[in-house]
Amino acid sequence: MRLRRILLWVCLLPASVAAVFALYVAWLGLDFGAPSTCRGSIANGSLEGGRRLPYSGENYRAYSLLGYLLGRTFVHDKVRNAMRDAYADLARSHPDLRFLYAETSWPWGGNFAPHKTHANGTSVDFHVPTRTDGQVSELPTSPFNKFGYSVEFDGAGRAGSLLIDFEAMGLHLLALDKAARANGTRIQRVIFDPALHSKLAASPGGAQALARLPFQRQRSWVRHDEHYHVDFAVPCR
């Protein structure tokens, strides 16, 4: 009986190790296995083979280490590639700028409360780039301000000492558009508080982004002043 148990354990061990390894690889979002598959819509869908950026890179980081560890930063591989390539492009052209990507999707997609979308890995929130006293800064993110989501900017794009860097935002969107097209997709929609569109248009990069990309002109159910939401036109099943 003991020998039988040992033999069974020896037979099951490789499969168990392989399963744990597969789960580990999936959680990291590494490029193993089949390409990503999205299903349904951004409001009612799912994701298979999700990928994600590292927590931080040369000129970017995720909005929250906790959110990252919980798995709230997965996307379709085409979206991940566009995000990665856009940041790399900006690191070369504007190495002084810093960016924060925020919430995206679960590794498997599905309901993503409190968001009404983000269900199939084709939606990404980006926190606005900021400056403080003219110097590049980052939007503060902590549990006390809902990881940046409860920061309130006024009509001039200011929140205390923080000022939205509209030019950096425009440059990021332009780089993201270029990278998306190079990776076989495109930006389908950008949601940003319409009351701040005029401020965005006052910067050269922002004006180009507004002219080139499909911004939603009506205010959404939440303001979208501290972040801009981007939907990518990835074909989903």
Steps between C-alpha positions, in 0.01 A plus 500: 500500500782738588681421175181563304462841664860587427460401136177702473673803657793465257260486205294798616791723599604607146141587411460697823823689443397573142161628615655727762753626247225570245304693762812697594574584135138604443499724807816674383349540154808360328503414130448126529213307352237613254443866408233688689134454414233749602131420497188711512506873568680735735189494721426127484790283392797288596871463431721199438879508496519848647834680514628799693789740531750470783409697810744771392729589212736773391237774489185343643353304788169350600265707712520264798718209609198353678284529190778344295542207740125444506501465121312816401739591214450231233420578134486337159850442363448750216411766758798408719730527199360842408545625858855366515606643164346841570691531827822392326446761228444773758804391701710574192332824394411648842709323765405751768129406500345248738173309461261290709278231358202413716232231497437275202344155555520175692714227337174328401299817432142516618339735752751759617333703773474791551548546125209444262739393223850341496341156454707355213853642521464771237451797734774687686492785750799733503549748782571850372867604492562795732740778588563667833651850491592437138685177576394154383316319779261210544140490609504378862337161539409336830203332668412842643422647155369176342840446338475832316142457382355749751740788423289793376635748244334836442415658165860614457631147553634575846470307826690676776861524384441249220436613144405262221776486239271521198789497255637176649152351488464593133843358417413176676174461309675567169769243581231254607311551174817439298592191702146359483497520121843338481363213709195434289239698689393862555352725763122475485410755767656739749302618802626815673297767677353718219537807723877457472511448124571869440800482732625193317450677166714792618811278487652397164498128575155515656357684201635232266360224718155661510502542122623149428329280758133424573441682829162455665341844506235428763585478867511144630339373821820597679707808418818345362705803602776318688526228234422441136335179390607341170311226317690307230333360189612138543280246317332284763303179463 
